[in-house]
Every structure is written in C-alpha cells, then in structure tokens.
Amino acid sequence: MSAADVWIAKDDGSDLIRAVAIVGVGRDYNGNVTVRLSGGEQPVVTLVDASAHRGQNTPDEFHVRLIEVITQLSDTPEAAIIRPVHDEERGWTWRPGPL
C-alpha cells in the first residue's frame, strides 16, 4: 500500500484529504488542527474546528498523533480512512478504519 491509499476526514465529515497531498500539519492556540496541501486550489484545510465542539480543545500533540497514525497505516495492505473523534470520556482521538 502507498500513502495514496490513506485518507483523512474533516471532523464534520464534509471532506476527505489524501494523506499524500499533506505537506504540513499544525495546531493553533484554539485547538484547531489544519493541514497544508501541495498544489490544488485550497492550500490550507481545517480538519478539526474546536469551536464547533463546544470549545473542546485538542491535546497539545494532537497534530503529531495524526502523522503517527498515517505512518502506521502506510504498512497495511488495505485503503484506510482516519477520522478525528471527540468522546466526552476519552477526549480527542484519531480513529483509523477501513475505507
């Protein structure tokens, strides 16, 4: 499998981003997670908008966890999707699953 088979969903499910298109990942002071994309019309996409989740900020290293999950999935033979999920008990997590 190549990284082209890994997709990342926005927290509201409205869009999917190909992992190979990501050239940078960031987290701002409000807990929003954004990715910078190579090429295309929209160079920055917000994956997690903390304000839409009653101000439930993402953990400080949440953007780094996304890169870890992408790296782990690059070794699997099946296409995958990664979703940001907020749970009241566990907080924010990146949930991988089959596409």
PyRosetta script that sets phi, psi and omega in degrees:
from pyrosetta import init, pose_from_sequence

init()
pose = pose_from_sequence("MSAADVWIAKDDGSDLIRAVAIVGVGRDYNGNVTVRLSGGEQPVVTLVDASAHRGQNTPDEFHVRLIEVITQLSDTPEAAIIRPVHDEERGWTWRPGPL")
pose.set_psi(1, 143.8)
pose.set_omega(1, 173.9)
pose.set_phi(2, -106.1)
pose.set_psi(2, 166.0)
pose.set_omega(2, 179.1)
pose.set_phi(3, -61.1)
pose.set_psi(3, -18.2)
pose.set_omega(3, 178.5)
pose.set_phi(4, -62.8)
pose.set_psi(4, -19.5)
pose.set_omega(4, -179.3)
pose.set_phi(5, -90.5)
pose.set_psi(5, 4.2)
pose.set_omega(5, 178.0)
pose.set_phi(6, -107.2)
pose.set_psi(6, 128.8)
pose.set_omega(6, -179.2)
pose.set_phi(7, -121.7)
pose.set_psi(7, 149.3)
pose.set_omega(7, 178.0)
pose.set_phi(8, -120.7)
pose.set_psi(8, 130.5)
pose.set_omega(8, 179.9)
pose.set_phi(9, -93.6)
pose.set_psi(9, 149.2)
pose.set_omega(9, 170.0)
pose.set_phi(10, -72.8)
pose.set_psi(10, 158.3)
pose.set_omega(10, -176.7)
pose.set_phi(11, -62.7)
pose.set_psi(11, -25.9)
pose.set_omega(11, 178.3)
pose.set_phi(12, -93.0)
pose.set_psi(12, 0.2)
pose.set_omega(12, 177.6)
pose.set_phi(13, 77.0)
pose.set_psi(13, 6.6)
pose.set_omega(13, -174.3)
pose.set_phi(14, -76.5)
pose.set_psi(14, -23.6)
pose.set_omega(14, -178.0)
pose.set_phi(15, -143.1)
pose.set_psi(15, 157.6)
pose.set_omega(15, 172.8)
pose.set_phi(16, -123.1)
pose.set_psi(16, 141.0)
pose.set_omega(16, -179.6)
pose.set_phi(17, -119.1)
pose.set_psi(17, 133.5)
pose.set_omega(17, 175.1)
pose.set_phi(18, -73.9)
pose.set_psi(18, 133.2)
pose.set_omega(18, -178.8)
pose.set_phi(19, -59.5)
pose.set_psi(19, -36.1)
pose.set_omega(19, -178.7)
pose.set_phi(20, -67.0)
pose.set_psi(20, -18.0)
pose.set_omega(20, 180.0)
pose.set_phi(21, -83.1)
pose.set_psi(21, -12.2)
pose.set_omega(21, -176.6)
pose.set_phi(22, -81.4)
pose.set_psi(22, 127.4)
pose.set_omega(22, 176.5)
pose.set_phi(23, -114.2)
pose.set_psi(23, -7.9)
pose.set_omega(23, 178.0)
pose.set_phi(24, -165.6)
pose.set_psi(24, 149.6)
pose.set_omega(24, 178.8)
pose.set_phi(25, -131.1)
pose.set_psi(25, 137.7)
pose.set_omega(25, 179.5)
pose.set_phi(26, -142.0)
pose.set_psi(26, 162.1)
pose.set_omega(26, 176.2)
pose.set_phi(27, -134.1)
pose.set_psi(27, 125.3)
pose.set_omega(27, -179.1)
pose.set_phi(28, -90.7)
pose.set_psi(28, 179.5)
pose.set_omega(28, -176.6)
pose.set_phi(29, -67.0)
pose.set_psi(29, -17.5)
pose.set_omega(29, 178.1)
pose.set_phi(30, -89.3)
pose.set_psi(30, -3.3)
pose.set_omega(30, 179.9)
pose.set_phi(31, 91.9)
pose.set_psi(31, 4.5)
pose.set_omega(31, 177.3)
pose.set_phi(32, -75.7)
pose.set_psi(32, 141.1)
pose.set_omega(32, 177.9)
pose.set_phi(33, -111.8)
pose.set_psi(33, 126.2)
pose.set_omega(33, 179.7)
pose.set_phi(34, -123.6)
pose.set_psi(34, 155.8)
pose.set_omega(34, 173.3)
pose.set_phi(35, -124.3)
pose.set_psi(35, 144.3)
pose.set_omega(35, 172.4)
pose.set_phi(36, -99.3)
pose.set_psi(36, 134.4)
pose.set_omega(36, -174.9)
pose.set_phi(37, -109.7)
pose.set_psi(37, 148.4)
pose.set_omega(37, 174.3)
pose.set_phi(38, -83.5)
pose.set_psi(38, 137.4)
pose.set_omega(38, 178.5)
pose.set_phi(39, 61.8)
pose.set_psi(39, -166.8)
pose.set_omega(39, 175.5)
pose.set_phi(40, 76.5)
pose.set_psi(40, 175.5)
pose.set_omega(40, -177.2)
pose.set_phi(41, -86.5)
pose.set_psi(41, -28.4)
pose.set_omega(41, -176.4)
pose.set_phi(42, -113.2)
pose.set_psi(42, 99.3)
pose.set_omega(42, -173.6)
pose.set_phi(43, -73.2)
pose.set_psi(43, -23.5)
pose.set_omega(43, 179.9)
pose.set_phi(44, -128.6)
pose.set_psi(44, 131.8)
pose.set_omega(44, 179.0)
pose.set_phi(45, -125.8)
pose.set_psi(45, 132.7)
pose.set_omega(45, 175.4)
pose.set_phi(46, -86.1)
pose.set_psi(46, 117.0)
pose.set_omega(46, 178.4)
pose.set_phi(47, -85.1)
pose.set_psi(47, -38.0)
pose.set_omega(47, -179.8)
pose.set_phi(48, -128.7)
pose.set_psi(48, 121.1)
pose.set_omega(48, 176.3)
pose.set_phi(49, -107.1)
pose.set_psi(49, 99.0)
pose.set_omega(49, -175.5)
pose.set_phi(50, -60.3)
pose.set_psi(50, -31.4)
pose.set_omega(50, -178.9)
pose.set_phi(51, -65.9)
pose.set_psi(51, -25.5)
pose.set_omega(51, 178.8)
pose.set_phi(52, -77.4)
pose.set_psi(52, -7.4)
pose.set_omega(52, -178.6)
pose.set_phi(53, -118.5)
pose.set_psi(53, 46.8)
pose.set_omega(53, 177.9)
pose.set_phi(54, 51.7)
pose.set_psi(54, 37.7)
pose.set_omega(54, 175.8)
pose.set_phi(55, 70.9)
pose.set_psi(55, 20.1)
pose.set_omega(55, 178.8)
pose.set_phi(56, -76.2)
pose.set_psi(56, 90.2)
pose.set_omega(56, -178.0)
pose.set_phi(57, -62.9)
pose.set_psi(57, 148.1)
pose.set_omega(57, 175.4)
pose.set_phi(58, -76.0)
pose.set_psi(58, 156.1)
pose.set_omega(58, 175.9)
pose.set_phi(59, -62.0)
pose.set_psi(59, 156.2)
pose.set_omega(59, -177.6)
pose.set_phi(60, -53.5)
pose.set_psi(60, -37.7)
pose.set_omega(60, -176.1)
pose.set_phi(61, -101.2)
pose.set_psi(61, 18.3)
pose.set_omega(61, -174.7)
pose.set_phi(62, -60.5)
pose.set_psi(62, -38.3)
pose.set_omega(62, 179.4)
pose.set_phi(63, -66.5)
pose.set_psi(63, -33.5)
pose.set_omega(63, 177.5)
pose.set_phi(64, -68.7)
pose.set_psi(64, -37.5)
pose.set_omega(64, 178.0)
pose.set_phi(65, -60.1)
pose.set_psi(65, -34.9)
pose.set_omega(65, 178.7)
pose.set_phi(66, -60.8)
pose.set_psi(66, -45.6)
pose.set_omega(66, 179.3)
pose.set_phi(67, -62.2)
pose.set_psi(67, -39.2)
pose.set_omega(67, 177.9)
pose.set_phi(68, -62.0)
pose.set_psi(68, -44.1)
pose.set_omega(68, -179.4)
pose.set_phi(69, -65.9)
pose.set_psi(69, -42.2)
pose.set_omega(69, 177.6)
pose.set_phi(70, -59.3)
pose.set_psi(70, -44.3)
pose.set_omega(70, -179.5)
pose.set_phi(71, -62.4)
pose.set_psi(71, -42.8)
pose.set_omega(71, 179.4)
pose.set_phi(72, -63.9)
pose.set_psi(72, -39.6)
pose.set_omega(72, -177.7)
pose.set_phi(73, -74.5)
pose.set_psi(73, -17.8)
pose.set_omega(73, -179.2)
pose.set_phi(74, -67.7)
pose.set_psi(74, -13.8)
pose.set_omega(74, 178.9)
pose.set_phi(75, -95.1)
pose.set_psi(75, -1.6)
pose.set_omega(75, -178.2)
pose.set_phi(76, -94.1)
pose.set_psi(76, 150.8)
pose.set_omega(76, -176.1)
pose.set_phi(77, -81.8)
pose.set_psi(77, -8.6)
pose.set_omega(77, -175.0)
pose.set_phi(78, -109.8)
pose.set_psi(78, 151.4)
pose.set_omega(78, 174.3)
pose.set_phi(79, -63.1)
pose.set_psi(79, 146.6)
pose.set_omega(79, -176.0)
pose.set_phi(80, -140.1)
pose.set_psi(80, 159.1)
pose.set_omega(80, 173.9)
pose.set_phi(81, -128.3)
pose.set_psi(81, 142.8)
pose.set_omega(81, 179.3)
pose.set_phi(82, -117.3)
pose.set_psi(82, 128.7)
pose.set_omega(82, -178.8)
pose.set_phi(83, -120.7)
pose.set_psi(83, 136.7)
pose.set_omega(83, 171.1)
pose.set_phi(84, -79.6)
pose.set_psi(84, 129.8)
pose.set_omega(84, -175.9)
pose.set_phi(85, -131.1)
pose.set_psi(85, 135.1)
pose.set_omega(85, 175.1)
pose.set_phi(86, -111.3)
pose.set_psi(86, 125.4)
pose.set_omega(86, 178.7)
pose.set_phi(87, -119.2)
pose.set_psi(87, 136.3)
pose.set_omega(87, -178.1)
pose.set_phi(88, -57.4)
pose.set_psi(88, -36.0)
pose.set_omega(88, -178.0)
pose.set_phi(89, -85.4)
pose.set_psi(89, -42.7)
pose.set_omega(89, -174.4)
pose.set_phi(90, -95.6)
pose.set_psi(90, -12.9)
pose.set_omega(90, -177.0)
pose.set_phi(91, 78.6)
pose.set_psi(91, -150.6)
pose.set_omega(91, -177.7)
pose.set_phi(92, -84.5)
pose.set_psi(92, 136.2)
pose.set_omega(92, 173.5)
pose.set_phi(93, -142.7)
pose.set_psi(93, 157.8)
pose.set_omega(93, 170.9)
pose.set_phi(94, -97.0)
pose.set_psi(94, 118.8)
pose.set_omega(94, -177.0)
pose.set_phi(95, -105.0)
pose.set_psi(95, 108.2)
pose.set_omega(95, 176.9)
pose.set_phi(96, -82.8)
pose.set_psi(96, 153.6)
pose.set_omega(96, 176.6)
pose.set_phi(97, -166.7)
pose.set_psi(97, 172.4)
pose.set_omega(97, 179.5)
pose.set_phi(98, -68.9)
pose.set_psi(98, 151.0)
pose.set_omega(98, 179.3)
pose.set_phi(99, -79.5)
pose.dump_pdb("model.pdb")
